[in-house]
């Protein structure tokens, strides 16, 4: 999954509105790392094993490691 700057893509597309230009813009768009909210909800909300026994920083590290492991990112 890629998270891109949609406003930039739309702005550039309107300068030259063609299917080829849109494909080029999407392929060249810079991306950022992002973990989907749906995955976080499925994997981490309601889990009783996290009853405050881990520092928040460790939970965040675990989330990132699990996400990268599952997605190969």
Secondary structure as the mmCIF struct_conf table of DSSP 4:
data_model
#
loop_
_struct_conf.conf_type_id
_struct_conf.id
_struct_conf.beg_label_comp_id
_struct_conf.beg_label_asym_id
_struct_conf.beg_label_seq_id
_struct_conf.end_label_comp_id
_struct_conf.end_label_asym_id
_struct_conf.end_label_seq_id
STRN STRN1 UNK A 3 UNK A 4
HELX_RH_AL_P HELX_RH_AL_P1 UNK A 6 UNK A 15
BEND BEND1 UNK A 16 UNK A 16
HELX_RH_AL_P HELX_RH_AL_P2 UNK A 19 UNK A 28
STRN STRN2 UNK A 31 UNK A 32
HELX_RH_AL_P HELX_RH_AL_P3 UNK A 37 UNK A 44
TURN_TY1_P TURN_TY1_P1 UNK A 45 UNK A 46
TURN_TY1_P TURN_TY1_P2 UNK A 48 UNK A 49
BEND BEND2 UNK A 51 UNK A 52
BEND BEND3 UNK A 54 UNK A 54
HELX_RH_AL_P HELX_RH_AL_P4 UNK A 56 UNK A 71
TURN_TY1_P TURN_TY1_P3 UNK A 72 UNK A 72
#
